[in-house]
Amino acid sequence: MPGALRVVPVRTASSPDGWTVVVAALTNAVPLAPAASSPAPEPAASTGPVVRYFAVSGTGGRDGGALSVSASPAEVSAPEIAPETAAGPFSHSVPSGAALSASLGEFLRTYLAGGQGAGLERYLSPGTRLSAPAAAGYVRVDVEDVVADTERAGRKEVPADGTRARVRVRVAGEDRGGTRWPLVYQLELTTRAGRWEVSSLEGGAAGAAAPAAPSGSVAAPVSGGAR
């Protein structure tokens, strides 16, 4: 992916033969050639950053095992947005004032800040191991929407110890260049000692909507297909 400024997973799929991840890559600006009928040479115009999508296939990677990429990336069109259904597993909205939302916000801001020295372990359930993406380094992370598989996740107070909830959270991360990236995660949380703790995390959740083009000071047209 020559010239990629940032790469974000947006769709995953698995099969008996392996897995495929579709990633969105923010690439460098693409100059526009001047019109052939132009009477005099003009500076090439720039379209600004461009979002392109690539499918990467491989095998392995489960439970910390070796991971192998089986082929070079293939450029594909933008993934279609999966329809939301009320009967889906995440049918309970979690308000911003709920204890779970507060815990999620603190966890994701730490997780996406980059590096391992930010105290990530204090948000995890006992026995849970999770490595933060060291290259992320978002300077701001805003939680935009949280939905859960149980109404208990939306309570203002933390339920009894051992209560579990699976959630899908949409966040917007702003990098050091001022570009905002829409991100989607699925997590499982468990209550302990009066707080919600993260038991597992899945990024690039299958069935999640393809992200909108990153926003910033310049336009970011989509390459590879309309959404």
N, CA and C atoms as a LAMMPS dump frame, in Angstrom:
ITEM: TIMESTEP
0
ITEM: NUMBER OF ATOMS
681
ITEM: BOX BOUNDS ff ff ff
-5.0000000000000000e+02 5.0000000000000000e+02
-5.0000000000000000e+02 5.0000000000000000e+02
-5.0000000000000000e+02 5.0000000000000000e+02
ITEM: ATOMS id mol type element x y z
1 1 1 N 0.836 -1.178 0
2 1 2 C 0 0 0
3 1 3 C 0.884 1.246 0
4 2 1 N 1.497 1.577 -1.131
5 2 2 C 2.424 2.695 -1.191
6 2 3 C 1.773 4.004 -0.765
7 3 1 N 2.501 4.77 0.033
8 3 2 C 2.015 6.092 0.415
9 3 3 C 0.943 6.097 1.47
10 4 1 N 0.629 4.96 2.089
11 4 2 C -0.443 4.914 3.084
12 4 3 C -0.048 5.717 4.318
13 5 1 N -0.945 6.6 4.763
14 5 2 C -0.711 7.385 5.964
15 5 3 C -1.219 6.676 7.201
16 6 1 N -2.311 5.928 7.064
17 6 2 C -2.853 5.133 8.171
18 6 3 C -3.722 4.029 7.592
19 7 1 N -3.723 2.88 8.252
20 7 2 C -4.51 1.733 7.81
21 7 3 C -5.398 1.29 8.959
22 8 1 N -6.71 1.104 8.684
23 8 2 C -7.682 0.737 9.708
24 8 3 C -8.495 -0.46 9.224
25 9 1 N -8.62 -1.551 10.025
26 9 2 C -9.469 -2.676 9.621
27 9 3 C -10.944 -2.296 9.709
28 10 1 N -11.737 -2.671 8.697
29 10 2 C -13.158 -2.319 8.701
30 10 3 C -14.083 -3.518 8.551
31 11 1 N -13.571 -4.681 8.131
32 11 2 C -14.427 -5.852 7.946
33 11 3 C -13.576 -7.115 8.057
34 12 1 N -14.055 -8.123 8.756
35 12 2 C -13.337 -9.389 8.855
36 12 3 C -14.261 -10.538 8.477
37 13 1 N -13.673 -11.593 7.939
38 13 2 C -14.429 -12.797 7.604
39 13 3 C -13.5 -13.987 7.771
40 14 1 N -14.023 -15.089 8.296
41 14 2 C -13.204 -16.282 8.494
42 14 3 C -13.831 -17.467 7.787
43 15 1 N -13.005 -18.473 7.5
44 15 2 C -13.442 -19.7 6.844
45 15 3 C -12.517 -20.817 7.305
46 16 1 N -12.85 -22.079 6.979
47 16 2 C -11.956 -23.183 7.367
48 16 3 C -10.547 -23.028 6.805
49 17 1 N -10.403 -22.284 5.708
50 17 2 C -9.102 -22.136 5.071
51 17 3 C -8.304 -20.945 5.593
52 18 1 N -8.915 -20.092 6.413
53 18 2 C -8.18 -18.933 6.899
54 18 3 C -9.089 -17.751 7.157
55 19 1 N -8.587 -16.55 6.913
56 19 2 C -9.349 -15.336 7.189
57 19 3 C -9.027 -14.276 6.14
58 20 1 N -9.927 -13.312 6.032
59 20 2 C -9.714 -12.157 5.152
60 20 3 C -10.107 -10.903 5.917
61 21 1 N -9.252 -9.915 5.893
62 21 2 C -9.513 -8.628 6.524
63 21 3 C -9.541 -7.549 5.442
64 22 1 N -10.599 -6.749 5.42
65 22 2 C -10.653 -5.585 4.534
66 22 3 C -10.205 -4.378 5.347
67 23 1 N -9.2 -3.673 4.829
68 23 2 C -8.681 -2.504 5.525
69 23 3 C -8.906 -1.255 4.688
70 24 1 N -9.109 -0.137 5.383
71 24 2 C -9.202 1.168 4.715
72 24 3 C -7.864 1.86 4.882
73 25 1 N -7.288 2.305 3.78
74 25 2 C -5.989 2.968 3.808
75 25 3 C -6.145 4.416 3.36
76 26 1 N -5.721 5.332 4.219
77 26 2 C -5.684 6.748 3.858
78 26 3 C -4.363 6.979 3.153
79 27 1 N -4.408 7.298 1.856
80 27 2 C -3.201 7.441 1.057
81 27 3 C -2.893 8.903 0.811
82 28 1 N -1.699 9.139 0.282
83 28 2 C -1.29 10.494 -0.04
84 28 3 C -2.152 11.075 -1.147
85 29 1 N -2.13 12.405 -1.266
86 29 2 C -2.906 13.096 -2.289
87 29 3 C -2.518 12.615 -3.675
88 30 1 N -3.486 12.569 -4.57
89 30 2 C -3.265 12.174 -5.96
90 30 3 C -3.392 13.41 -6.849
91 31 1 N -2.306 13.846 -7.52
92 31 2 C -2.397 15.032 -8.368
93 31 3 C -3.33 14.81 -9.542
94 32 1 N -4.073 15.83 -9.916
95 32 2 C -4.929 15.784 -11.09
96 32 3 C -4.194 16.419 -12.262
97 33 1 N -4.09 15.693 -13.378
98 33 2 C -3.395 16.211 -14.55
99 33 3 C -4.173 17.371 -15.154
100 34 1 N -3.486 18.42 -15.669
101 34 2 C -4.192 19.528 -16.304
102 34 3 C -4.888 19.08 -17.574
103 35 1 N -5.946 19.753 -17.941
104 35 2 C -6.701 19.412 -19.144
105 35 3 C -5.823 19.535 -20.372
106 36 1 N -6.049 18.623 -21.352
107 36 2 C -5.229 18.62 -22.566
108 36 3 C -5.407 19.892 -23.364
109 37 1 N -6.587 20.543 -23.271
110 37 2 C -6.858 21.742 -24.061
111 37 3 C -6.338 23.011 -23.408
112 38 1 N -5.697 22.887 -22.257
113 38 2 C -5.214 24.065 -21.554
114 38 3 C -4.161 24.772 -22.386
115 39 1 N -4.29 26.113 -22.601
116 39 2 C -3.35 26.838 -23.463
117 39 3 C -1.966 26.95 -22.86
118 40 1 N -1.844 26.86 -21.559
119 40 2 C -0.545 26.995 -20.92
120 40 3 C -0.463 26.012 -19.766
121 41 1 N 0.748 25.544 -19.465
122 41 2 C 0.882 24.597 -18.347
123 41 3 C 0.39 25.203 -17.039
124 42 1 N -0.321 24.415 -16.27
125 42 2 C -0.82 24.857 -14.974
126 42 3 C -0.362 23.888 -13.897
127 43 1 N -0.199 24.373 -12.683
128 43 2 C 0.169 23.456 -11.599
129 43 3 C -0.895 22.376 -11.435
130 44 1 N -0.445 21.149 -11.19
131 44 2 C -1.388 20.046 -11.006
132 44 3 C -2.211 20.265 -9.754
133 45 1 N -3.518 20.078 -9.884
134 45 2 C -4.392 20.213 -8.725
135 45 3 C -4.32 18.945 -7.886
136 46 1 N -4.682 19.045 -6.61
137 46 2 C -4.639 17.896 -5.717
138 46 3 C -6.031 17.584 -5.211
139 47 1 N -6.352 16.31 -5.14
140 47 2 C -7.661 15.9 -4.638
141 47 3 C -7.684 15.796 -3.124
142 48 1 N -6.524 15.899 -2.467
143 48 2 C -6.461 15.679 -1.024
144 48 3 C -6.319 14.196 -0.73
145 49 1 N -6.311 13.816 0.545
146 49 2 C -6.176 12.399 0.9
147 49 3 C -7.287 11.552 0.284
148 50 1 N -6.968 10.308 -0.001
149 50 2 C -7.905 9.391 -0.644
150 50 3 C -8.018 8.126 0.196
151 51 1 N -9.243 7.632 0.401
152 51 2 C -9.454 6.374 1.1
153 51 3 C -9.562 5.251 0.071
154 52 1 N -8.706 4.228 0.201
155 52 2 C -8.746 3.061 -0.667
156 52 3 C -8.889 1.82 0.202
157 53 1 N -9.522 0.78 -0.349
158 53 2 C -9.816 -0.43 0.42
159 53 3 C -9.059 -1.618 -0.164
160 54 1 N -8.48 -2.441 0.725
161 54 2 C -7.698 -3.596 0.307
162 54 3 C -8.106 -4.816 1.122
163 55 1 N -8.19 -5.968 0.458
164 55 2 C -8.471 -7.233 1.133
165 55 3 C -7.154 -7.971 1.34
166 56 1 N -6.92 -8.393 2.583
167 56 2 C -5.693 -9.112 2.944
168 56 3 C -6.104 -10.477 3.494
169 57 1 N -5.575 -11.555 2.922
170 57 2 C -5.94 -12.906 3.344
171 57 3 C -4.749 -13.61 3.977
172 58 1 N -5.061 -14.514 4.927
173 58 2 C -3.984 -15.253 5.575
174 58 3 C -4.523 -16.373 6.43
175 59 1 N -3.632 -16.959 7.22
176 59 2 C -3.982 -18.06 8.109
177 59 3 C -3.305 -17.858 9.452
178 60 1 N -3.79 -18.574 10.471
179 60 2 C -3.171 -18.537 11.787
180 60 3 C -3.546 -17.299 12.573
181 61 1 N -2.771 -17.044 13.632
182 61 2 C -2.995 -15.869 14.457
183 61 3 C -3.913 -16.086 15.635
184 62 1 N -4.474 -17.285 15.801
185 62 2 C -5.397 -17.539 16.902
186 62 3 C -4.622 -17.836 18.183
187 63 1 N -5.135 -17.287 19.279
188 63 2 C -4.556 -17.537 20.603
189 63 3 C -3.066 -17.246 20.648
190 64 1 N -2.669 -16.173 19.965
191 64 2 C -1.27 -15.774 19.998
192 64 3 C -0.357 -16.591 19.108
193 65 1 N -0.915 -17.463 18.263
194 65 2 C -0.102 -18.288 17.383
195 65 3 C 0.465 -17.506 16.213
196 66 1 N 1.329 -18.181 15.448
197 66 2 C 1.965 -17.543 14.297
198 66 3 C 0.932 -17.153 13.253
199 67 1 N 1.145 -16.026 12.618
200 67 2 C 0.233 -15.498 11.604
201 67 3 C 0.958 -15.463 10.273
202 68 1 N 0.265 -15.861 9.221
203 68 2 C 0.858 -15.882 7.892
204 68 3 C -0.073 -15.224 6.887
205 69 1 N 0.427 -14.266 6.127
206 69 2 C -0.329 -13.627 5.047
207 69 3 C -0.058 -14.401 3.775
208 70 1 N -1.117 -14.907 3.144
209 70 2 C -0.962 -15.849 2.037
210 70 3 C -0.813 -15.192 0.672
211 71 1 N -1.128 -13.917 0.545
212 71 2 C -1.033 -13.265 -0.765
213 71 3 C -0.902 -11.759 -0.588
214 72 1 N -0.518 -11.099 -1.657
215 72 2 C -0.43 -9.644 -1.624
216 72 3 C -1.824 -9.037 -1.494
217 73 1 N -1.943 -7.822 -0.944
218 73 2 C -3.262 -7.184 -0.818
219 73 3 C -3.927 -6.997 -2.175
220 74 1 N -5.251 -7.128 -2.187
221 74 2 C -6.03 -6.912 -3.407
222 74 3 C -6.934 -5.708 -3.194
223 75 1 N -6.875 -4.727 -4.074
224 75 2 C -7.733 -3.554 -3.93
225 75 3 C -9.171 -3.932 -4.257
226 76 1 N -10.108 -3.504 -3.415
227 76 2 C -11.522 -3.837 -3.57
228 76 3 C -12.351 -2.574 -3.396
229 77 1 N -13.64 -2.69 -3.714
230 77 2 C -14.541 -1.564 -3.517
231 77 3 C -14.863 -1.407 -2.042
232 78 1 N -15.426 -0.269 -1.677
233 78 2 C -15.79 -0.023 -0.283
234 78 3 C -16.826 -1.035 0.17
235 79 1 N -16.664 -1.633 1.364
236 79 2 C -17.665 -2.592 1.853
237 79 3 C -19.023 -1.931 1.997
238 80 1 N -20.066 -2.692 1.703
239 80 2 C -21.413 -2.168 1.867
240 80 3 C -21.741 -2.025 3.343
241 81 1 N -22.574 -1.069 3.668
242 81 2 C -22.986 -0.858 5.04
243 81 3 C -23.989 -1.933 5.432
244 82 1 N -23.704 -2.643 6.511
245 82 2 C -24.613 -3.685 6.968
246 82 3 C -25.84 -3.047 7.608
247 83 1 N -27.046 -3.511 7.285
248 83 2 C -28.251 -2.921 7.863
249 83 3 C -28.355 -3.209 9.35
250 84 1 N -28.857 -2.242 10.093
251 84 2 C -29.103 -2.435 11.511
252 84 3 C -30.456 -3.119 11.695
253 85 1 N -30.526 -4.069 12.602
254 85 2 C -31.782 -4.75 12.868
255 85 3 C -32.07 -4.727 14.351
256 86 1 N -33.322 -4.427 14.691
257 86 2 C -33.699 -4.361 16.104
258 86 3 C -33.572 -5.715 16.775
259 87 1 N -33.656 -6.796 15.98
260 87 2 C -33.59 -8.13 16.55
261 87 3 C -32.159 -8.63 16.692
262 88 1 N -31.171 -7.789 16.323
263 88 2 C -29.784 -8.183 16.419
264 88 3 C -29.343 -8.308 17.866
265 89 1 N -28.098 -8.791 18.071
266 89 2 C -27.621 -8.996 19.441
267 89 3 C -27.448 -7.704 20.219
268 90 1 N -27.229 -6.593 19.522
269 90 2 C -27.016 -5.326 20.203
270 90 3 C -28.255 -4.44 20.026
271 91 1 N -29.26 -4.7 20.822
272 91 2 C -30.545 -4.007 20.662
273 91 3 C -30.863 -3.061 21.809
274 92 1 N -29.928 -2.882 22.756
275 92 2 C -30.17 -2.008 23.904
276 92 3 C -29.19 -0.837 23.868
277 93 1 N -29.715 0.361 23.733
278 93 2 C -28.868 1.547 23.72
279 93 3 C -28.326 1.816 25.119
280 94 1 N -27.055 2.18 25.19
281 94 2 C -26.412 2.485 26.467
282 94 3 C -26.193 3.997 26.526
283 95 1 N -26.874 4.716 27.416
284 95 2 C -26.74 6.178 27.472
285 95 3 C -25.361 6.603 27.954
286 96 1 N -25 7.84 27.641
287 96 2 C -23.679 8.351 28.018
288 96 3 C -23.495 8.439 29.523
289 97 1 N -24.605 8.522 30.269
290 97 2 C -24.512 8.621 31.72
291 97 3 C -24.397 7.299 32.44
292 98 1 N -24.428 6.185 31.697
293 98 2 C -24.335 4.867 32.324
294 98 3 C -22.907 4.59 32.781
295 99 1 N -22.785 3.784 33.842
296 99 2 C -21.46 3.447 34.355
297 99 3 C -20.62 2.729 33.305
298 100 1 N -21.255 1.882 32.47
299 100 2 C -20.519 1.154 31.446
300 100 3 C -19.937 2.102 30.41
301 101 1 N -20.681 3.125 30.009
302 101 2 C -20.172 4.092 29.027
303 101 3 C -18.946 4.815 29.551
304 102 1 N -18.974 5.185 30.825
305 102 2 C -17.834 5.881 31.416
306 102 3 C -16.594 4.992 31.418
307 103 1 N -16.78 3.72 31.783
308 103 2 C -15.656 2.778 31.807
309 103 3 C -15.1 2.552 30.402
310 104 1 N -16.001 2.415 29.418
311 104 2 C -15.572 2.211 28.04
312 104 3 C -14.756 3.397 27.527
313 105 1 N -15.225 4.604 27.815
314 105 2 C -14.518 5.789 27.365
315 105 3 C -13.103 5.849 27.916
316 106 1 N -12.949 5.578 29.204
317 106 2 C -11.626 5.597 29.821
318 106 3 C -10.728 4.52 29.206
319 107 1 N -11.288 3.315 29.013
320 107 2 C -10.504 2.221 28.449
321 107 3 C -10.034 2.538 27.032
322 108 1 N -10.953 2.983 26.169
323 108 2 C -10.592 3.211 24.77
324 108 3 C -9.631 4.378 24.604
325 109 1 N -9.745 5.393 25.432
326 109 2 C -8.785 6.501 25.35
327 109 3 C -7.385 6.04 25.735
328 110 1 N -7.311 5.134 26.679
329 110 2 C -6.018 4.567 27.06
330 110 3 C -5.509 3.616 25.985
331 111 1 N -6.391 2.761 25.478
332 111 2 C -6.017 1.763 24.475
333 111 3 C -5.503 2.41 23.192
334 112 1 N -6.109 3.52 22.782
335 112 2 C -5.76 4.157 21.513
336 112 3 C -4.739 5.277 21.654
337 113 1 N -4.215 5.468 22.86
338 113 2 C -3.237 6.534 23.057
339 113 3 C -1.85 6.134 22.581
340 114 1 N -1.619 4.831 22.365
341 114 2 C -0.322 4.352 21.901
342 114 3 C 0.593 3.983 23.054
343 115 1 N 1.401 2.931 22.853
344 115 2 C 2.349 2.507 23.875
345 115 3 C 1.712 1.646 24.943
346 116 1 N 2.559 1.074 25.806
347 116 2 C 2.093 0.153 26.833
348 116 3 C 2.24 0.722 28.235
349 117 1 N 2.657 1.969 28.35
350 117 2 C 2.908 2.522 29.67
351 117 3 C 1.762 3.328 30.227
352 118 1 N 0.577 3.181 29.655
353 118 2 C -0.542 4.046 30.065
354 118 3 C -1.462 3.379 31.085
355 119 1 N -1.079 2.236 31.639
356 119 2 C -1.892 1.584 32.658
357 119 3 C -3.114 0.89 32.116
358 120 1 N -3.007 0.25 30.959
359 120 2 C -4.147 -0.416 30.336
360 120 3 C -4.695 -1.533 31.214
361 121 1 N -3.809 -2.19 31.962
362 121 2 C -4.218 -3.369 32.734
363 121 3 C -5.265 -3.059 33.79
364 122 1 N -5.349 -1.832 34.245
365 122 2 C -6.319 -1.535 35.305
366 122 3 C -7.766 -1.567 34.816
367 123 1 N -7.963 -1.63 33.484
368 123 2 C -9.318 -1.701 32.927
369 123 3 C -9.719 -3.128 32.56
370 124 1 N -8.831 -4.111 32.772
371 124 2 C -9.06 -5.475 32.308
372 124 3 C -9.489 -6.397 33.445
373 125 1 N -10.32 -7.393 33.098
374 125 2 C -10.698 -8.42 34.063
375 125 3 C -9.475 -9.265 34.41
376 126 1 N -9.435 -9.854 35.608
377 126 2 C -8.316 -10.715 35.973
378 126 3 C -8.111 -11.822 34.946
379 127 1 N -6.869 -12.027 34.546
380 127 2 C -6.54 -13.064 33.566
381 127 3 C -6.635 -12.615 32.124
382 128 1 N -7.172 -11.421 31.867
383 128 2 C -7.286 -10.917 30.496
384 128 3 C -5.992 -10.232 30.092
385 129 1 N -5.482 -10.602 28.927
386 129 2 C -4.256 -9.987 28.411
387 129 3 C -4.583 -9.277 27.103
388 130 1 N -4.119 -8.051 26.973
389 130 2 C -4.437 -7.259 25.785
390 130 3 C -3.304 -6.282 25.525
391 131 1 N -2.852 -6.232 24.285
392 131 2 C -1.797 -5.301 23.887
393 131 3 C -2.401 -4.133 23.124
394 132 1 N -2.033 -2.944 23.511
395 132 2 C -2.522 -1.754 22.806
396 132 3 C -1.75 -1.563 21.508
397 133 1 N -2.385 -0.985 20.47
398 133 2 C -1.678 -0.702 19.218
399 133 3 C -0.703 0.453 19.416
400 134 1 N 0.587 0.146 19.526
401 134 2 C 1.582 1.148 19.879
402 134 3 C 1.685 2.268 18.853
403 135 1 N 1.324 1.983 17.594
404 135 2 C 1.473 2.999 16.549
405 135 3 C 0.261 3.905 16.421
406 136 1 N -0.775 3.671 17.229
407 136 2 C -2.012 4.448 17.068
408 136 3 C -1.795 5.913 17.441
409 137 1 N -1.629 6.2 18.706
410 137 2 C -1.315 7.55 19.13
411 137 3 C -2.381 8.581 18.817
412 138 1 N -3.66 8.242 18.978
413 138 2 C -4.71 9.23 18.777
414 138 3 C -4.643 10.267 19.903
415 139 1 N -4.773 11.521 19.541
416 139 2 C -4.705 12.585 20.55
417 139 3 C -6.072 12.865 21.157
418 140 1 N -7.138 12.375 20.506
419 140 2 C -8.482 12.544 21.04
420 140 3 C -9.344 11.376 20.588
421 141 1 N -10.132 10.843 21.516
422 141 2 C -11.039 9.734 21.207
423 141 3 C -12.406 10.074 21.784
424 142 1 N -13.413 10.147 20.918
425 142 2 C -14.785 10.462 21.34
426 142 3 C -15.673 9.242 21.143
427 143 1 N -16.348 8.807 22.209
428 143 2 C -17.312 7.72 22.109
429 143 3 C -18.609 8.278 21.539
430 144 1 N -19.055 7.748 20.389
431 144 2 C -20.222 8.291 19.71
432 144 3 C -21.487 7.466 19.925
433 145 1 N -21.348 6.152 20.121
434 145 2 C -22.541 5.312 20.251
435 145 3 C -22.16 4.002 20.906
436 146 1 N -22.979 3.565 21.874
437 146 2 C -22.756 2.282 22.54
438 146 3 C -24.084 1.527 22.571
439 147 1 N -24.084 0.282 22.098
440 147 2 C -25.26 -0.578 22.179
441 147 3 C -24.83 -1.907 22.773
442 148 1 N -25.743 -2.56 23.492
443 148 2 C -25.407 -3.776 24.224
444 148 3 C -26.428 -4.867 23.971
445 149 1 N -26.089 -6.082 24.432
446 149 2 C -27.007 -7.214 24.282
447 149 3 C -27.897 -7.4 25.504
448 150 1 N -27.796 -6.512 26.491
449 150 2 C -28.608 -6.613 27.695
450 150 3 C -28.926 -5.23 28.235
451 151 1 N -30.127 -5.076 28.777
452 151 2 C -30.523 -3.775 29.305
453 151 3 C -29.735 -3.406 30.564
454 152 1 N -29.125 -4.4 31.223
455 152 2 C -28.357 -4.121 32.429
456 152 3 C -27.136 -3.251 32.149
457 153 1 N -26.67 -3.266 30.892
458 153 2 C -25.517 -2.453 30.538
459 153 3 C -25.832 -0.959 30.57
460 154 1 N -27.103 -0.605 30.473
461 154 2 C -27.485 0.799 30.42
462 154 3 C -27.793 1.417 31.767
463 155 1 N -27.626 0.665 32.841
464 155 2 C -27.953 1.196 34.156
465 155 3 C -26.917 2.223 34.619
466 156 1 N -27.398 3.188 35.368
467 156 2 C -26.505 4.224 35.885
468 156 3 C -25.552 3.644 36.917
469 157 1 N -26.037 2.703 37.717
470 157 2 C -25.205 2.05 38.724
471 157 3 C -24.658 0.739 38.174
472 158 1 N -23.536 0.294 38.718
473 158 2 C -22.918 -0.962 38.286
474 158 3 C -23.679 -2.142 38.894
475 159 1 N -24.099 -3.134 38.077
476 159 2 C -24.814 -4.308 38.604
477 159 3 C -23.911 -5.165 39.5
478 160 1 N -24.472 -6.241 40.021
479 160 2 C -23.744 -7.139 40.916
480 160 3 C -22.53 -7.746 40.221
481 161 1 N -21.523 -8.103 41.019
482 161 2 C -20.316 -8.716 40.477
483 161 3 C -20.653 -9.944 39.636
484 162 1 N -19.94 -10.106 38.528
485 162 2 C -20.142 -11.255 37.658
486 162 3 C -21.133 -11.013 36.536
487 163 1 N -21.781 -9.834 36.515
488 163 2 C -22.706 -9.508 35.42
489 163 3 C -21.897 -9.305 34.138
490 164 1 N -22.353 -9.899 33.051
491 164 2 C -21.648 -9.787 31.769
492 164 3 C -22.488 -9.028 30.75
493 165 1 N -21.821 -8.361 29.84
494 165 2 C -22.494 -7.657 28.746
495 165 3 C -21.566 -7.626 27.536
496 166 1 N -22.141 -7.876 26.365
497 166 2 C -21.422 -7.69 25.104
498 166 3 C -21.891 -6.389 24.497
499 167 1 N -20.956 -5.583 24.022
500 167 2 C -21.304 -4.265 23.499
501 167 3 C -20.605 -4.012 22.174
502 168 1 N -21.224 -3.133 21.391
503 168 2 C -20.577 -2.598 20.188
504 168 3 C -20.466 -1.101 20.376
505 169 1 N -19.277 -0.573 20.196
506 169 2 C -19.048 0.847 20.441
507 169 3 C -18.435 1.481 19.193
508 170 1 N -18.975 2.624 18.829
509 170 2 C -18.438 3.407 17.716
510 170 3 C -17.734 4.621 18.298
511 171 1 N -16.5 4.833 17.878
512 171 2 C -15.743 5.973 18.375
513 171 3 C -15.123 6.724 17.203
514 172 1 N -14.72 7.966 17.447
515 172 2 C -13.987 8.757 16.467
516 172 3 C -12.649 9.111 17.085
517 173 1 N -11.577 8.681 16.444
518 173 2 C -10.241 8.975 16.934
519 173 3 C -9.572 10.027 16.066
520 174 1 N -9.017 11.042 16.69
521 174 2 C -8.335 12.108 15.956
522 174 3 C -6.83 11.926 16.094
523 175 1 N -6.129 11.817 14.949
524 175 2 C -4.685 11.616 15.012
525 175 3 C -3.959 12.96 15.096
526 176 1 N -2.639 12.896 15.14
527 176 2 C -1.843 14.117 15.328
528 176 3 C -1.934 15.066 14.149
529 177 1 N -2.341 14.539 12.995
530 177 2 C -2.485 15.394 11.828
531 177 3 C -3.844 16.056 11.721
532 178 1 N -4.718 15.805 12.7
533 178 2 C -6.042 16.408 12.684
534 178 3 C -7.081 15.61 11.929
535 179 1 N -6.721 14.427 11.414
536 179 2 C -7.674 13.572 10.707
537 179 3 C -8.455 12.735 11.707
538 180 1 N -9.773 12.679 11.535
539 180 2 C -10.638 11.902 12.436
540 180 3 C -11.016 10.589 11.757
541 181 1 N -10.791 9.475 12.484
542 181 2 C -11.045 8.145 11.971
543 181 3 C -12.227 7.524 12.698
544 182 1 N -13.257 7.074 11.962
545 182 2 C -14.366 6.341 12.597
546 182 3 C -13.95 4.897 12.849
547 183 1 N -14.076 4.429 14.092
548 183 2 C -13.644 3.095 14.49
549 183 3 C -14.794 2.351 15.163
550 184 1 N -14.82 1.033 15.016
551 184 2 C -15.871 0.211 15.621
552 184 3 C -15.221 -0.959 16.347
553 185 1 N -15.671 -1.213 17.578
554 185 2 C -15.162 -2.334 18.36
555 185 3 C -16.321 -3.112 18.975
556 186 1 N -16.106 -4.41 19.162
557 186 2 C -17.006 -5.228 19.959
558 186 3 C -16.227 -5.698 21.179
559 187 1 N -16.852 -5.603 22.343
560 187 2 C -16.191 -5.979 23.578
561 187 3 C -17.123 -6.787 24.456
562 188 1 N -16.545 -7.552 25.351
563 188 2 C -17.298 -8.179 26.427
564 188 3 C -16.774 -7.597 27.73
565 189 1 N -17.699 -7.167 28.597
566 189 2 C -17.321 -6.597 29.879
567 189 3 C -17.961 -7.387 31.005
568 190 1 N -17.285 -7.408 32.143
569 190 2 C -17.761 -8.115 33.321
570 190 3 C -17.62 -7.202 34.532
571 191 1 N -18.603 -7.227 35.425
572 191 2 C -18.531 -6.379 36.613
573 191 3 C -17.726 -7.066 37.716
574 192 1 N -16.951 -6.238 38.429
575 192 2 C -16.172 -6.722 39.568
576 192 3 C -15.834 -5.54 40.465
577 193 1 N -16.063 -5.69 41.743
578 193 2 C -15.702 -4.671 42.732
579 193 3 C -16.309 -3.316 42.395
580 194 1 N -17.564 -3.329 41.91
581 194 2 C -18.265 -2.08 41.664
582 194 3 C -17.876 -1.343 40.392
583 195 1 N -17.302 -2.057 39.411
584 195 2 C -16.961 -1.406 38.14
585 195 3 C -17.035 -2.415 37.004
586 196 1 N -17.138 -1.887 35.773
587 196 2 C -17.123 -2.72 34.581
588 196 3 C -15.677 -2.894 34.127
589 197 1 N -15.28 -4.13 33.82
590 197 2 C -13.936 -4.413 33.334
591 197 3 C -14.013 -5.147 31.997
592 198 1 N -13.036 -4.914 31.135
593 198 2 C -13.004 -5.509 29.799
594 198 3 C -12.487 -6.942 29.887
595 199 1 N -13.301 -7.888 29.378
596 199 2 C -12.912 -9.301 29.356
597 199 3 C -12.375 -9.735 27.998
598 200 1 N -12.838 -9.093 26.923
599 200 2 C -12.324 -9.384 25.585
600 200 3 C -12.636 -8.216 24.669
601 201 1 N -11.847 -8.1 23.604
602 201 2 C -12.031 -7.026 22.632
603 201 3 C -11.804 -7.573 21.242
604 202 1 N -12.673 -7.162 20.329
605 202 2 C -12.547 -7.532 18.921
606 202 3 C -12.6 -6.262 18.099
607 203 1 N -11.553 -5.996 17.305
608 203 2 C -11.545 -4.837 16.425
609 203 3 C -11.97 -5.206 15.032
610 204 1 N -12.419 -4.221 14.232
611 204 2 C -12.846 -4.503 12.872
612 204 3 C -13.963 -5.502 12.845
613 205 1 N -14.979 -5.308 13.674
614 205 2 C -16.025 -6.304 13.865
615 205 3 C -16.758 -6.613 12.571
616 206 1 N -16.949 -7.9 12.294
617 206 2 C -17.704 -8.3 11.11
618 206 3 C -19.118 -7.769 11.215
619 207 1 N -19.633 -7.272 10.11
620 207 2 C -20.991 -6.756 10.1
621 207 3 C -21.073 -5.287 10.471
622 208 1 N -19.95 -4.683 10.841
623 208 2 C -19.967 -3.266 11.172
624 208 3 C -20.028 -2.443 9.894
625 209 1 N -20.582 -1.265 10.002
626 209 2 C -20.668 -0.397 8.839
627 209 3 C -19.289 0.024 8.391
628 210 1 N -19.092 0.133 7.086
629 210 2 C -17.845 0.663 6.571
630 210 3 C -17.713 2.107 7.021
631 211 1 N -16.5 2.543 7.39
632 211 2 C -16.356 3.884 7.917
633 211 3 C -16.501 4.937 6.847
634 212 1 N -16.975 6.095 7.257
635 212 2 C -16.998 7.227 6.351
636 212 3 C -15.57 7.67 6.123
637 213 1 N -15.351 8.418 5.04
638 213 2 C -14.009 8.914 4.785
639 213 3 C -13.556 9.768 5.945
640 214 1 N -12.258 9.647 6.356
641 214 2 C -11.775 10.454 7.461
642 214 3 C -11.989 11.927 7.182
643 215 1 N -12.353 12.677 8.218
644 215 2 C -12.598 14.1 8.048
645 215 3 C -11.394 14.889 8.506
646 216 1 N -11.153 16.016 7.887
647 216 2 C -10.038 16.864 8.254
648 216 3 C -10.171 18.193 7.543
649 217 1 N -9.039 18.831 7.265
650 217 2 C -9.087 20.139 6.628
651 217 3 C -9.211 20.036 5.123
652 218 1 N -9.106 18.791 4.564
653 218 2 C -9.215 18.611 3.123
654 218 3 C -10.223 17.527 2.843
655 219 1 N -10.714 17.495 1.603
656 219 2 C -11.686 16.475 1.221
657 219 3 C -11.008 15.128 1.139
658 220 1 N -11.766 14.055 1.367
659 220 2 C -11.223 12.703 1.284
660 220 3 C -12.14 11.838 0.454
661 221 1 N -12.035 11.938 -0.895
662 221 2 C -12.9 11.133 -1.748
663 221 3 C -12.602 9.657 -1.614
664 222 1 N -13.576 8.811 -1.962
665 222 2 C -13.426 7.371 -1.861
666 222 3 C -12.972 6.807 -3.184
667 223 1 N -11.92 5.978 -3.14
668 223 2 C -11.452 5.296 -4.336
669 223 3 C -11.856 3.839 -4.245
670 224 1 N -12.411 3.311 -5.32
671 224 2 C -12.712 1.885 -5.341
672 224 3 C -14.176 1.56 -5.299
673 225 1 N -15.055 2.546 -5.229
674 225 2 C -16.486 2.247 -5.256
675 225 3 C -17.255 3.143 -4.342
676 226 1 N -18.528 3.361 -4.658
677 226 2 C -19.359 4.21 -3.848
678 226 3 C -19.894 3.444 -2.672
679 227 1 N -20.259 4.189 -1.613
680 227 2 C -20.87 3.553 -0.451
681 227 3 C -22.34 3.839 -0.418
